[in-house]
Amino acid sequence: MANSRIALSPLEGQASSDPQTSAPRRALGRVRTFESARGLQLLSWLAPLVLLLGWEALARLELIPSLVLPAPSSVIATAKTLLASGELQTHLAASLRRAALGFSVGSGLGLGFGLLVGLFPVAHALLDRTLQVLRAVPFLAIMPLVIVWFGVGESGKVFLIALGSLFPTYLNTALGVRQVDPKLLEMGRLMGLGPGRLVLYAILPGALPSLLNGLRLALTTSWLALVVAETVGANAGIGFLATNAREFLQTDVMVLVIVIYALIGVSSDLAVRILERWLLAWHPNYAKAGA
């Protein structure tokens, strides 16, 4: 009997690794992982919710003066009033138009300069030092000069936004091109790819993660430049709305503008992240993160 029990023990070990029994266990593990991930997602919203509720309670109890920080309900009511009058849509459209134009010009130039500097040592010697010096100059330092050059019209605002979005795109594009695996380039040459096709099919895909990261940073910087640009000589825009609210001590409008800037920044960053997942679906690291 003892020998028969010893002989059966390998069969028992095989039964424990039987696919019919291990598959439900794997499925159960995936369900638990999903549930824990969903729980963490819900938990991540807990802190902002508690903060908003506490803010509302303190404002209603008048522990925080409305002139210093109005209640969230008051900010929502102000947003409804501005939406009903159409004023908020007008200012938002003006800001989005400036930001889109400036970001397109600046990121396009940054992409071109980054490719040139990353691909050609002569271009690096000619352009990089000058661009690095310009990158170190703050927006507020050149604001008086921009007013002298362009006046207080739209061109100066678009120039500031383009300048802000140029440098993150340039730096990350040049870095991404330099970090492309030389073996990949050598394989492309062995396959008979010319310089143009080598850039299109080897260098750009290899530099794409860094390039997209540069676009995310450029979006953030362009919104910062928009805030600076709209505080001087603007007759429309979110920044103009905030400046007027400051003059009349309308703190509810000022808080609303801050919330709008935050929502636009988060939405634009989310859009680039979705684009990143789509364009880098072939990349093993990004495919793993998406799964």
ZIURPE-V699209 format. One record per backbone hydrogen bond with DSSP energy under -0.5 kcal/mol. CO is the residue of the C=O (numbers start at 1). NH is the residue of the N-H. If there is no record, write none. Layout:
CO,NH / CO,NH
//
This chain:
1,5 / 2,6 / 3,7 / 4,8 / 5,9 / 6,9 / 6,10 / 8,12 / 9,13 / 10,14 / 11,15 / 12,16 / 13,17 / 14,17 / 15,18 / 18,21 / 18,22 / 19,23 / 21,25 / 22,26 / 23,27 / 24,28 / 25,29 / 26,30 / 27,31 / 28,32 / 29,33 / 30,34 / 31,35 / 32,36 / 33,37 / 34,38 / 35,39 / 36,40 / 37,41 / 38,42 / 39,43 / 40,44 / 41,45 / 42,45 / 43,46 / 43,47 / 44,48 / 45,49 / 46,50 / 47,51 / 48,52 / 49,53 / 50,54 / 51,55 / 52,56 / 53,57 / 54,58 / 55,59 / 56,60 / 57,61 / 58,63 / 58,64 / 59,62 / 63,65 / 65,68 / 65,69 / 71,74 / 71,75 / 72,76 / 73,77 / 74,78 / 75,79 / 76,80 / 77,81 / 78,82 / 79,83 / 80,84 / 81,85 / 82,86 / 82,87 / 82,88 / 86,90 / 87,91 / 88,92 / 89,93 / 90,94 / 91,95 / 91,238 / 92,96 / 93,97 / 94,98 / 95,99 / 96,100 / 97,101 / 98,102 / 99,103 / 100,104 / 101,105 / 102,106 / 103,107 / 104,108 / 105,109 / 106,110 / 107,111 / 108,112 / 109,113 / 110,114 / 111,115 / 112,116 / 113,117 / 114,118 / 115,119 / 116,120 / 119,121 / 120,124 / 121,125 / 122,126 / 123,127 / 123,128 / 124,128 / 124,129 / 127,131 / 128,132 / 129,133 / 130,134 / 131,135 / 132,136 / 133,136 / 134,137 / 138,142 / 139,142 / 139,143 / 142,146 / 143,147 / 144,148 / 145,149 / 146,150 / 147,151 / 150,153 / 153,157 / 154,158 / 155,159 / 156,160 / 157,161 / 158,162 / 159,163 / 160,164 / 161,165 / 162,166 / 163,167 / 164,168 / 165,169 / 166,170 / 167,171 / 168,172 / 169,173 / 170,174 / 171,175 / 172,176 / 173,177 / 174,178 / 175,179 / 177,180 / 181,184 / 181,185 / 182,186 / 183,187 / 184,188 / 185,189 / 186,190 / 187,191 / 188,193 / 189,192 / 194,198 / 195,199 / 196,200 / 197,201 / 198,202 / 198,203 / 199,204 / 202,206 / 203,207 / 204,208 / 207,211 / 208,212 / 209,213 / 210,214 / 211,215 / 212,216 / 213,217 / 214,218 / 215,219 / 216,220 / 217,221 / 218,222 / 219,223 / 220,224 / 221,225 / 222,226 / 223,227 / 224,228 / 225,229 / 226,230 / 228,231 / 229,232 / 231,233 / 237,241 / 238,242 / 239,243 / 240,244 / 241,245 / 242,246 / 243,247 / 244,248 / 245,250 / 246,249 / 249,251 / 250,254 / 251,255 / 252,256 / 253,257 / 254,258 / 255,259 / 256,260 / 257,261 / 258,262 / 259,263 / 260,264 / 261,265 / 262,266 / 263,267 / 264,268 / 265,269 / 266,270 / 267,271 / 268,272 / 269,273 / 270,274 / 271,275 / 272,276 / 273,277 / 274,278 / 275,279 / 276,280 / 278,281 / 280,283 / 283,287 / 284,288 / 285,289 / 286,290 / 287,291
//
